[in-house]
Amino acid sequence: GGLFVAEALTSQIQDKIGELLNIFNGLGSKLAAVAGIVAGGAAFGKFANDAKAMNLEAMRFSRTLGMTGEEVGTLQQALSDIGSDMGTYSGAFMRFNRSLKANADEMRRMGVDVDAINRGQKTGNQLFMESLQILAKYKPGMDQTQAAMRIFGSRVGDINLLMRLNAGVLEAARKRNAELNLTISEEG
């Protein structure tokens, strides 16, 4: 009899342990789900904050470059695609503007339509993009470096990277932003 009672007690204890493990397993999956929700909420909050910061940066650049928010969003994506960023682009753009004032005659000789801005036919950013394409036509090396210095001033290392920015890269970025519904608006 005593052996039978011990076996019955052992079986009951094992059943209770099994029930407790099932409860803990159920709690574990619920806790994991709650943790996932919390982490998802935190990730969404970070995404929303990042999107807002990107929108504010785009609006700042849109004023500087004379572009719409959507155009800046496309430019940001395209720059990322070629391994660059808005800081590099805007720095080169500012140097270009200084050269435009100080070196207009030389830039005209190189094929930059400097007067299009005064006639209201092109924005500074359009002229900047065209200048990158003009520069890309020069033989890489000394010729291109000297031409870059005449158009963009003294620092030209980042210009080599920006020369990869062309209509195809911009169009691919615009399409990707449209597909992902990534638009920059004035509202933020």
Steps between C-alpha positions, in 0.01 A plus 500: 500500500765760591672468163170554320428813709852639429455439127160675511648796688792518254254496210291778663810709564613452139152603380509815717852583380376450142208738569734761649734471203205547263395811695854639487529416130172682439621797703831497315332526161267772631795687651687461172196637315479796740874560463456486122219755514705729723806462276283555192356814657849623580615422147196677355569800726862508381383468139254787550769717662748415224240579234421832665871588525550405134200714404636801694844454342340474155304822554818679608682378189204578276527866597878500455493322164176649365336158468170351610495268798429207270798589280723515808367162615592354162841666518560361851421148379714538187792631704469205735498268198838636381651500850467871571277724710331839513783656700750418226260617231410828667868574577589452133194705401611792720854486355346493152295812578811685619685400183201603293542856625879511496574294190200546267700575184717189537191289571330637185804395295467150646137480386316590821194710408566754774254754359203259514453585868481873429248434222292287738535196275680277751533468874838496667453130567428425131815685404694313769380162365588603143844607618557154649416348161730746319778407739443128439586556131856601588772237491536349852814608678668838471258642236195417707660621823594835350152543350342407834710761677385768253133405544485397865789674670786348689354179651421252224530156662126471562421613144619167355230324700233755408577459128327159525177688571316505169145494363485118514601486867254778586214333309564163670495676839179687412327175396614320815376785721164497316467121535574522872277808533793696643404856432624817662237761568492860617288391799770274644 
